[in-house]
Amino acid sequence: MSQPHQPGKLPDTEGRWHLLALLGPVLAIFLLGLTFLYWQAAEREAGAKRQQAFTASVARIVDSLKDRMATYELLLRGVKGYYDGSNDIDRDEFQAYVGALRLSESRPGLQGLAYALDLPADQLGVHTAHIRARGSSSYTVHPAGARARYTPLTHIEPQSSDNLKVLGFDISTVPAAREALDRARDTGQLALTSRLQLRQDVGRDAVSGLVMYLPIYQRNADLASVEGRRRGIVGWVSAPFRMSELLRGMAQQLDSDIDLAIYDGDPQAGGGLLHGRANLPAAPEGALPGLRASRPMELGGRTWTLVMQPLPAFEQRFEDPDNGLFAAMGAALSLLVGGLIWVTATGRERAMGLARRMTQALRSTRDDLESILNAVPDLLFEVGLDGHIHHYRAARSAQLLAPPEMFLGRKMEEILPPEAAAGWRVALQAAHDTGYSTGHQYHLELGQQTHWFELSIARKESTTPGQEPRFIALSRDITQRKLAEARTHQLAYFDALTGLPNRRMLLDRMDHALASARKSGQVGALLFIDLDDFKQINDARGHSLGDELLKQVAQRLTQLLRPGDTVARTGGDEFVMLVNGMATDMESAGRSALLAAEAVRTALEAPYTIDTHLYSSTGSIGITLFPKRGEEVEDLLREADTAMYRAKDLGRNRIRFYEADMQADVQERLALEQDLKKASTDGQLAAFVQSQVDAFGAVVGGELLMRWNHPVRGNVPPSRFIPVAESSGLILRLGDWMILQACETLARLHAAGQDLSISVNVSERQFRQDDFVERVRDLLAQTGASAAQLILEVTESLLIENLDDTIARMTELGQLGVRFSIDDFGTGYSSLAYLKRLPLFELKIDKSFVQDTPDDPSDTAIVQSIISVARHLKLRVVAEGVETRAQADFLVSSHCDCLQGYLFSRPEPLQGWLARQLGGV
């Protein structure tokens, strides 16, 4: 019998199979849709990154250009301030000021800095003659022609051949320049020209040139109104530049993959093109639509429009070929899964689950691996034991000399220099033996720069038996770390100014030298060198000149070194020379050390050429030998330092060895200081006077001198205790006491009708006291002394340092009536310049010049010259150290005003001298 229910089931089963058969294509279409959505999301993300990077590049370009133009404006304001602070600036001063800015190095693109004068027509002849008189014999204002006013360029730096062509050029004849000049004059602000051809470029292909102008007014000009500014204009400072060179100098700040055009005004309204392509508003071939920016920039009264859009190279940064690959893989996988489901419809659920898991796993693995590899900044290679390159990964291909694709299939020996390749082989062998190798460093020359790399290699475990070993190598760029280590080492062990080893490096080398000397028996020497009177040169001529002198000293000392020796700068003007292996015994080593020190002294005596001027300086040198029993490095430095100070005490520019009694001298100096403190309170100090006479031998005054009679030491000479008083500060108390003695003596002489003058020495430390003027004023008022008879003797070194402050103090004291004398004139930094400026009354000729007159022609000429200079400056002259009648007769015949010396009187106690003067009334 038939079963009626069976035929009814066949359609159901067939329908289910049809549904199952359709499920495969439907699922394939669904997976393809997911793949498409993933691909679209990746593309949108890449587009967002591209837009973000473009926006950042645009902002950087605009900000960099604004910063560069602000820098130019700052330079102009600096030059304007320079002119505002000076009555008249010649070309040498302007050249020195602009030369210090080093425009070609620090401000590429800037043609120079110039000054243009506002010149009425009736002053043209006077102006031309004035400029020619200053050395520019061919100077003329051009182009020729009669005009109501001229605006010639009178100064421009640097003085290149191009810039010299524009000297005297009347810039107001250029319409674009005239408009900017008038605008700057009327507004008082920076003004920028429109595009013009610089005078320097006449005769060449057209180049976009522009000029910034900043007005300079008279100091008393009314700047509150336009008419006031027009009446008060003096001239303009200007900065010409070429747009192409400006942008070329900013190459590191700009993005080379961004096409840039600069317009003067709105390009849609016909603004002139300053830089770039005139058809930039049309997107370049290969650039995506929508990535274009236009930014206005206000500058000097004009509006620049910057139009920017990416070049194809910019777009290529964000192209990810993996997106298409993964999309294709997703599509293929979707079709494969759909096909498998269609073929094996009964296993559709399992196949779908497997496809989902595989897709998710692939994406996760891909994303994780991609993120990890992109985060690694190193060069990643898979190589064989023989250095054969199988794979590479380079997140930063710029570190490579060639495209990384060229490395595949080649060996390291074919790519790297022999030294680096040998290091690779050693590291590979170590990784093969131990499983890994780290820390090997090598360097390559990339783009004319040395780059350092650190190599790490690990052995890759193979899943196939018998396969040759493979290794994963990471090469990390450590150039910046190497540079930082080098800078740290340089700062830690070398002097920043001279490049010589510093004290820390010197101590380290002395440790090694001392240990080597003890072991080998060779005797070495340590030379301690201190420049004489460097402080005066440094203060008088400026620290920059002092620094240059120190550099030249370092160069001279370095040239004297033997291999293995060291010269170091330990601070200020102190240098130390370490000389090894001079001899096997102290006596021979001492002779060799003396010869070496003499060579140093001779080298330092030679004049120094700085800025076309010659300067002289010498050095005091202390020497100690090593090794000595029980002495260490610090002991040697102390000994050499002590010997150096002995050399200074003996007159400077000397050489002295360390002696055992030098330490005793230090102790004696300390004891002398303590005794001097006690002497000032116990009345052991006394005031003496040495008379000063006129040409007829009559006493006209006296010099007050200090004497010390110690109960144990006896009479201590001033040459011993005055330096101690200076260094300890006791000179302040002693100096006040001497001025008091002088004032009391003057008061008594004046009361008796005697108008004799009293001279008293004032130390630099005493003169620099804040209340020195008040002290002198109080002592004069307290004693009733005549200020006109008080003469304060100062040294030339006091006049060199802080000259303006010195003049102010001397002038203030001079208003009280006090007079000033320069003691030992001619032995220091004698200069007619300060003689003209100082309120002086008297010059004292040092006895070193007087003692050999009239027999010595040189000293005779010097004395006569000093007297002649003093007479022209209306200064009184006193000659010290007159001991013979021949000296006195010569000085009188040479019109010397006053004489002082043993020929007339020896120093005597103040009270006795005063009694004799009063007794003669």
Buried (B, 14 or more C-beta within 10 A) or exposed (E): EEEEEEEEEEEEEEEEEEEBBEBBBEBBEBBBEBBBEBBEEBBEEBBEEBBEBBEEBBEBBBEBBBEBBEEBBEBBBBBBEBBEEEEEBEBEEBBEBBEEBEBEEEBBBBBBBBBBBBBEEEEBEEBBEEBEEEEBEEBBBBEEEEBEEBBBBBBBBBBEEBBEBBBBBBBBBBEBBBBBBBBBBBEBEBBBBBBBBBBBBEEEEEBBBBBBBBBBBEEEBEEEEEEBBBEBBBBBBBBBBBBBBBBEBBEEBBBEBBBBBBBBBEBEEEBEBBBBEEEBEEBBEEBBEEBBBBBEBEBBBBEBBBBBBBBEEBBEEBEBEEBEEBBEBBBEBBBBBBBBBBEEBEEBEEBBEEBEEEBEEBEEEBEEEEEEEEEBEBBBBBBBBEBBBEEBBBEEEEBBEEEBEEBEEEBBBEBBEEEBBBBBBEBBEBBBEEEBBEEBEBBBEBEEEEBBBBBBBBBBEEEEEEEEBBBBBBBBBBBEEBEEEEEEEEEEBBBEEBEBBBBEBBBBBBEEBBEBBEEEEBBBBBBBBBBBBBBBBBBBBEEEBBEBBBBBBBEBBBEBBEEEBBBBBBEEBBBBBBBBBBBEEBEEBBEBBBEBBEEBBEBBEEEBEBEEEEBEBBBBBBBBBBBBEEBEBEBBBBBBBBBBBBBBBEEBBBBBBBBEEBEEBEEEBEEBBEBBBEBBEEEBBBBBBBBBBBBEEEBBBBBBBBBBEBEEBEEBEEEBBBBBBBEBEBBBEBBBBBBBBBBBBBBBBBEBEBEBBBBBBBBBBBBBBEEBBEBBBEBBEEBEBBBBBBBBBBBBBBBBBBBEEBBEBBEBBBEBEBBBBBBBBBBBEBBEEBBEBBBBBBBBBBBBBBBBBBEEEEBBEBBBEBBEBBBEEEBBBBBBBBBBEEBBEBBBEBEBBBBBBEBBBEBBEBEEBBEBBBEEE
